[in-house]
Amino acid sequence: MNRRRVLQWILAFACGRPSVAATEAAGDRSSSGLSAGVTNALVAYGEVLVEGRELSAAERGYLVEHIEDSARRNAETRTLYRATAQLLDRLAGRRFSALPFAERLDLVGRYRLDSRPASADEDTGPLRDAIAAVRIRVRPDLIAGYWASPIGWAAVGYDAFPGRCGNLERYTRSET
C-alpha cells in the first residue's frame, strides 16, 4: 500500500465515509455471512422493538449496518441472528418480514419477544430456549445498535454522530 492510499484510508475513516481505498483495504470482510432473508427478518423485528412503527429507508439502513457489522465481527452473533430469523419465521408460519406491520407487532407481543423472560413457570413449549435467547441476547442488541446509530444520536439532539465529521466551522470559530 503506497503513501497516498494510506492517507486516503485514514481520511475516509476520520470522516466516517469509507472511500474506494478503504473499501479495497477491507477486502473480504465486507460480507456479513447473513442472507438477505435473515437480515430482513431481523430488521422487521427491530422495527417493532425500536420505534413500534415501520422505519424510513435511512433508519432501516442504520439497523442493517449494525446487524451486518455485528455478524461480520462475531461468529456467535451470526449464528444467533440466523436462529432468531428461523424462530420468527416459524412463529409467523411464513416469512416474518412479509407480515404486515400490525401482525408483526401482534406476534412479538404474543410471544413476549419485546421483553425480558418472565418467571420460570412461563410455558413457551419446545421453543423455550430459542425464545429466551432472542429475549436476552438479540432484543437488547438490536435496540442498542439502533439507538447508538446516528438516528439515535439525532433523537437526543446531536447534529453529527460522534466520531464523524460535522460542521468544521464549529471547531474553528472563536468562543465568544
N, C-alpha and C positions, 0 to 999 in steps of 0.2 A: 504494500500500500504506500503510495507516494505522499509527500507532504501536503499537497493540495487536497487529496482525498481525506486525509486525517482532519484537516481544518474544516472541510465541508461536513464531515461526520459530527464533529464537535459542535459546530454552529447549528446544525439541524436539530440535534438533541437539546441544545441550550434553549432553543425557541419552541420545542415541543412538536416540531413537524419534521419527520424523517424525510430526507432528500433521497434522490436516486442512489447516492453514495451510501447513505445509511441503510437503505433497503438492501443494497447489494451486500453490505457488511453483515447484515442479519442473516443472509443466506437461507438455509433450510428451516431455520427456527420460526419462520413466518406461519407455518402450518400448526394449527392447534390440535389436530388429530380428531376433531369432532366433525360429524356430518352436519349438513345443513338442517336436517330434521331434529337432531339433538339440540343444536343452537336455537332453532325456532321454538322448540318446546320450553327451553329454559327462559327465553325472552318472554314468551307468553305467560309463563309462571311469574316471572319478575314483574311484569306489568300489573298483575293482580296484587303483588306484595308491596311494591314501592309507591304507587300512586293510586291504585284502585280504579284505574282508567286505562284506555289504550294510549300508548305513548306516541309522541311525534317521531318522525324519522330520526331526528338528531338525538333524541333521548334514547331511542332504541339502539342507535349506533354506539352510544357510550356503554350501554349494557352489554352489547355484543362484544365490544372491545375488552371489557372486563372478563367476560366468560372465556374468550379466546386466549387472553393473556394468562389467566389462571390455569387453563387446561394445558397450555404450552409449557408452563413452568413446573407443573406438578402432576405426575402420572396418577397419583391417588385421587386428586381432584378431578382429573379427566374421567377416571373410572366412575367416580361418584356422580358426575354430571350425566354420564350415559345411563347409569342406573336410575337416576331421577327422571330422565326423559322417558325411559321404558315404563316406570311406575305411573307417571302422569298419563301416558297413552293407554296403559292397561285400565286405569281407573275411569278414563273417559270412554273406553270402548272403541276408540279411533284416535287419530292424531289430536293430541291435546291442543296444539296450536291452531287447528282448523275449527275448534269450537268458537261460537260467538262469545264475546267477552262476558256477557251475563252468565252463560253456562260455565265458563271457566271460573268465574267468581264463586258460583254456587258449589262447584266441585271442590275447590280449595277450602271453602268454608265447611262443607260436609265432612271432609276428612281431616279437618283442622290442620291443614298444611300451612296455615298462616300463623301458627302459634307453637310454642314450646310443647313438648309432650305433657299430657295431663298426668293423672295418677297411674300407678301400676295396674289398676284394675280396668283401665280402658281396654276394650277389646276391638282391635282392628284386624283380627284374624291372622292369616298366614303372611300378611303384608306388614305386620307389626314392625319388624326390624327395618324394612325399607322405608316405611313412613317415618320412623324415628330418625333415621339418618337424614332424610330430607328436612325434617323439622329442626334438627340440631345443627347440621352442617351446611346444607345448601341454602336454606332460607336466610340465615344471617349473612352468608357470603354474598348472595345476590343483593340484599339490601345494602350492605356495606359498600359493595362495588359501585352501586348506582349513586349513593349519596357522597362517595368520595370522588366522583367524576366532576367535570366542570359544571354539569347541570346541578348537582347537589350543592356545589360551592356557590353557584349563581343564586340558588334559592335563599341563601343566607346573606346575599348582598355583595359578593366578590365579583368584580368585573373580569378579572383574569385569574384563571386557575393557578394556584401556587406552583411554581417551577416552570411556568410557561411565560413567554414574553408578553408583556402587556403594553400599555401606553408608555413609551420611553420618556415622554415629556414629564411624566410624573416623577421620574427619578432625577431629571436634570434641572428642574426649576428650583429656585431658592425657596426656602421655608420662611414665608413672611406672614 
